[in-house]
Amino acid sequence: MYGAAQTLLLCAFAGVYFLDRSAWLWPRGGLSGILGTAFCAAGLLLVVSAIVTLRRVIQIAPEPRQGGELVTQGVYSRFRHPIYTGIVILVAGLFLRRPTVLVGAMAALVIAYLAFKVRLEEKLLAARYPEYPSYRKRTWGLLPGWRG
């Protein structure tokens, strides 16, 4: 259920991003476009790094994969949820590249959903892996620099 909701939400974001022709909140290009492109590249790189690191235990549902292990190496040595973090950075970058009210609202909705999903996932991971609380203390949460 959570995976389908996430997929639908990301598809809705993409549809809004590509179809929205409303007025921009600030002039096109400039620093916003450059920062947006940099954010998009960083977010995409983080997502790909996380997928490569997870390999066989990747899944879209918040529950840990049956028979899987807690991955704490690679990008997971710093981030507990690098795929979600990468998506947050990516949608923020896309908003900077197309700063409209609708794109901003959809980006906020995606980020709020991922924050909700992280809370659920953290409970499930703590219940499955006894080492999760100590791992949680030494790694960043949804946002870089934030341990929460």
Secondary structure, DSSP 8 states (H G I E B T S, - for coil): -HHHHHHHHHHHHHHHHHH-----SS-SSHHHHHHHHHHHHHHHHHHHHHHHHHGGG--SSSS--TT-----SGGGGTBSSHHHHHHHHHHHHHHHHS--HHHHHHHHHHHHHHHHHHHHHHHHHHHH-TTHHHHHHHSB-SSTT---
